[in-house]
Amino acid sequence: MSANAKTRYTISKVFGPAILDATVTTDNSNAHNMAGMTINGTTAYCAKRSQTGSAIYVIKNIANVTARKKVSRTVTIPYAVYGMTYCKNYLFMTCYKNKVIKMPVSSVSSGTITEEFTVSVDGNGYIPQSISYYGTENNEDLFLIGVGKMNKDDSFFYMIGTLENSKFIEKKRFYVKGSAGYEQAQGIFYHSKYGLFIATNKLTNGSATNYNMILCARIPDKISSVDNGKIYIPESEFRFNGNSRYASLAVRSLCISDSGILYISTNAVAATAGSEYDNDVIFRATNPVFPKNGLMEFTLSSKESLIVPNPDVTINGSTYTCANLGAFALNGTTGYCLLSHTTDDDMKDKASVLLSSPDISSKNFTRVSGSPVLRTMGHGNGMTYANGFLYVAAYDRDVNRKEIAQLDPATGNIVETYQCDHTIGGISYYGYDSQRGKDLFIVVNYDDADTKPYAQTPEFFIGYLESKKFVSIKNFYAQNPSFNAKYKNYLQDIFYSPLHGLFYVPLLTGTTRIYRLLPEQIEQASDEPLVPVAVYNKDDAIYEIESLAISDSGTLYIAQNCNSKLTKDDAVTQIGALSFISK
């Protein structure tokens, strides 16, 4: 992925436990500052600190804790804790001044500290603010430690090393680029399949606000592959903001449970003193899920929808309804939809109409003025815009038509057709090949293989249009985690962005998923099917996703074919809670 490209998600959240302030018994100070958090299985641990000590809390069965259930301290310790992580039956905590302490989980109730480790950077004993278990290599347990004093050039500083002989032994160091305006780094969490998560706060005059951003940068899962001194660029950002009920809501730490739930600990100051919003809370994220298979799942939320009517057309004195919204494409703010007649009669896949919207953010779709009834678009299952034209995956299995049709978007007329060696069911512009001097397209193959159906392991081709043919220069395969041999499986249209990757849409028994491959995965593809990095879910009884596109502003739009029993119109829907940022 381009170093300037990222995906920003807005996290939906629900209340978990409220973590009460506590008195540190060693000096009678108030531990009110939320600090590190970690989870082992179903049990969570967290800390709140004062200037000289901390309260440690144990939360059993955290997934089942009711909203705002008040949790009191388990024990206090004479260390000001910042970060926390779990490794092999021990809690490891970074502390003021320059310490990491080790506590057995079996002795949390007594506050037993079994070992201390000194942390230094280039001979200086700076405060280690954050910590996360990284993994075990060559029988050595490796940890990530963040030191704010070493941040530079809007990037956060981290080390990978071991804890041994009462010291932290640095082996590698690197930086992670911050998000503009979010100056303060807090807790971290590392997952070998998802990357390094960093909680950051937006500050005003040095104080935390209601604005937080969780960064996710893909750090190699082997220390040998980490480039020493490199600045890694986050590929994802998770926005987590408070509302008007809070004077401030600052994220302090985060972690992902074995079941894939993202937990976020916060320092809260209520807008109205003494209200229930004054308690520090651990929230549960409800729309992203991080299963063990490494495929991030994100639930799409609709923001606004545009109506796409189903036009009637007259052919040889008979009326037919073009009710199948099969393809959608964008050119700037102008959207295009192709609707086809797919009812099982004599005109099945033999009548299509082009519709457009001059402003995809607000204007409903209407038929392109003066456009003809297109008779050779087949099922009309895919479409893309490139350099002044629309290109349609115009297959028809009944007549064995394997074509890509080039349309004039202003008139809806066919400009040219290109023959394909395979049945092409989805198409997207891929980019310009300067060496060949050709525009490249990426298409998906709808032909069944000898041993398995086309939807099981989708095959994609990259190629160009020349001499009325599609000329393939590269092919690759991708996994379809939705495939189920017991049911009918289909593929819908595709969309490719050179910044954000390839999005493909399997359909299984009324449930639609959008899977995503990163650009570098396609560039490095071999014979093995590529594993998607994310799946976007939208389970809706009214609509099925047929096509999609990302606008220049980074907004995701999905074209949806409706359930005619519930509504007669189809829709192009703007998706909220995520955006694809180019710079």
Steps between C-alpha positions, in 0.01 A plus 500: 500500500613850432665665796238773483197273490306380800155391603326688778228331702267655753453263792154429635524429869308363795568549867692240689616514863552828686838504674473691827771724640694359791723611786857371479562362846876550489473881496124572524503664157211480253546262206267663248700489178405202280811320376576165334265211429543142382293185461580134559221279370182641650668687787604863464752691708548876519671765709430852621790705629585791725838676500659230712278192496230308317186300554472168314159366393392153396187467285381143450289401197537848355283421196202443731543800729191721496522862388671728753526227764724654765829321557710571809873453541641157566830620647730805509871505423772767558565549128350760264387274213475618140469196270406135550520173307458128565750224425505140624317546830663832585401864479774734380455870578701807402543740791643829613792570490661249262377159608314196373357289781393134484198371695366141498128492420467243778617765747314807378284513812812534716680746272811284482775635274752230412746697288591850383668594173672829424424664166752731337532650152845595380612512863208716621240375748182635339151398615376198300139600434357198317564128468364204303606140462646453149564126477746225581799428276789266575354439845514873579189696596504829310324820604416831333566807713413860413693799635340840444824688565639348178213599269610712202360664187137418590597132537480278807806305621498126583755233588488121476704309753520253786472528877794326660757550775294785646522701175312559179735396218420689181532304173317723248344846495252664265249783471131523408372811324228678693170636370490878457387673819523195727815578692481281810573127476353277770475121533586248229389152402672270253341214305708299254218487242367855532800710597585758764211701647584834661255712699551873434328812631434839348623768739392858562747706703653179624170351621314202354175563313212280385696410186702180479654302216619140518770436242573159350832443325599163356827417671675178389429207729866394498761724657745417222261664250468824698705776339704666772418870522222481240191723516193280446184659363163395651269346242192531720366752750216447744324818613366487856336820621302606801174693478345805668458308825876512548726795568774262390528132417858384450599151387780359715537141392351226284515129432332230294358192669540144370143523370592805288336775706679834520501648851590864563575653840434870557545790738168681525401845621124560482358825366277498807701432813382204703303335218543136403731613219762603757616142542791366297370223276623209291299500176434217258520573129200361316567547128860374452574138590844336490464120475798267535512442123644847449211626290368821653122516488324834487125561499391759245253766602286684245512876500286613205344320203411618152204352313572299188165441326424187299405633154257330265600455135291405198632244253286379208188630670566323832604666826793375707635631830873548546505414869848358549753763612810304410770760449607838633787738422622845599661787310574770756160588649303345212364152553381246242283193543416228249165328553405187308196283443591164650158340545485150353315573173581563133676828582715371785842675486402673175393845623703748704474872579765750611412739784705782650515739793679836453579519871550169675470665840146630451333440159289194421566300186309553175532349155772661287317732260451348157674175595393186311387168637822300493444148369845344544600581858390158620467481877681836532693381804794742507601849383783749538585850379829586331613794285161617384330163450310231689607137466244226570554132572240394240478124532199285409533130584197404289664615177860449618579871470834594659543871442598830650287783360625859477223760547476874451375619844335810351277306258503140620604386152741213437836623370683168471494142620795284603505122496625310805636148540295459816160600636567835667266587788670803655732772378696795640759741366846400627728781379723614218792282389763748381725228358227363274324832457174329592212548743473189715184340635446235765219248440362195681450165327151346520591168337493190720833318524530127437520421868309777676243775442617847402376656826707271724837651410433801276745550213592851388669621182687826440520605137429760233255550211642481150375393156156426642644255752585492868868406525598353838851565636459360852263280697466423870257335742339604826331318784125521549444432871122519441495199269278212610464194277149430634353822360496708185801728488537801270734788437396859440693794357849609610671832568870584498681803639879534458510648850258272684497170315254259345149452637300196388149397594396137556133420553375203702132434573407866529802603705749730332858557598758741363855364517813709463849434363778757533682627188830346606335159533399515134842626392670211681241233412622147415307178444359489853157661554529839668354534848280809547596738780149618583135420448217753509167355606157635420228251581181658372173329420406771252812531288785297354823674403561484125780749445706765677734793450705744706464868420792741464420627850537147643132416552385144433183461295325167450241421233225282639239290324182505705259236611201586281257375764608780732577788264491547123805725477865407515755721673851638503594543865765717658680314775574675826754422772791444262690694239796428275760772538751567225720747682 
